[in-house]
Structures are given as C-alpha cells and as structure tokens.
C-alpha cells in the first residue's frame, strides 16, 4: 500500500536517527535523509506538559528542514517531510539523550527499578503546507539494574544517541 501511495512522492526524513531510518525502511518507504540543524535548546520550563515540549521540538526540526528545502527550490506538492523527537519523562523531569557516558550512567541509575513514560512526537508535512502531528506515549518499566549491568550497557554505545 505505502509503495503505491508514495511512489510519486519524495519522502524526506528530517533526522539522522538510525532507528527512524530503520522504521521507514521496514515499511518499504524510499526516503532521503536531511538532518535538521535545529539546536534543540527550547526552555523546558516554558511548557506546561512534556508532550507540548516534545511536539514543539519536532515542529522546529520540521520547520528547519522545510526551510532548507525551500532555499534549494525543492518544495513541491510531491514532498512529504517527516520529523520526530523522543523524550523520557520520569516524574516531572524530562530526560533527553545523554551528553556523555557518565550522564548515561546517571540516567540509567535514575530509571532502574522504576516506570517512566517515553513520548515521541511526529510531524508529517506535505509540500503544500498541510500535514499532521501527534504524540505517542508508552509506559516503560525497568527492572532493577546493577551498576555492573549499567556500565556494560553504556560501554556498548547503544544509549548514547537516544532518549
């Protein structure tokens, strides 16, 4: 189904995330990757709900890539731009990608043995300016993790590029 609908369209993923690319490939969607240059520096305190924050971040990423395409004259009715952002919410705290291995260890220790919410915002925009946006939430519960398990996991590099 997707192949038929998207055959005549240019799909652009506004992300260099390997996971997001894997999802689109798994759906059989051909796409170009144009990473956003958005600094992802919104003030979390300006948002009442974490869902508002993650959605605004995804919108800003989409805006940035849309402007990049406009400057090149590559925006047309065949364009479909996909942008996303993911955060972890633990209590009232918004957790994002770790800044370092030490930060990753700190985050994993804080999640150990607890439940948290993973929020992913998705923005899909067409070349004509129309589109959709939504936030999906999943509750995740971690088992108790030993320091040894946390350190071994961080050494794999897996937690370094994701919330």
Steps between C-alpha positions, in 0.01 A plus 500: 500500500765754601708437191207580274407819686857624538641398161440846355611683813831606646517399865753688711593389849611801706720284720824306488364256761584142402182381675273731302670398176456133593127556558450659157707231328296234680186655352655483154511879466772660288623822658774758512664602827544871566589554866364805674738767622259604774697542823243315714543761770141588589447600861314209658361734765293683237282194447229380737505142370795292374288406197487868400878525526572190290245604236646850473848352458379273218324799337817709517699219339241477221502879454879501469513228233202649314689833481813318378295344221329831416838671459596233246165526320418139591158554658209380286171319543680164475705563815431315824720612789517288814647629825498351849637543848501272803533574869479299819290636785584384852272661754507867401844484336556492125799285408662520159803349331794468737776755453773256605551144619491625858168669431368176346597311817323764712183477286493120509549500877205737535282271283604176670205325665254774400233573243530795266324634192660513155344774284562517127366790296463459124441778249411412140482795264426507130642746250166681489535587869236256623584223738441320824673487836457278803665376816511131591570391857617170639547406863822308556604324820864416565610213716755576767834542325834442670781749449685228312207452258468875449873546433510207256197636314646850477827353364303361202421859392133415452358755746710788369279615213152456639276624773 
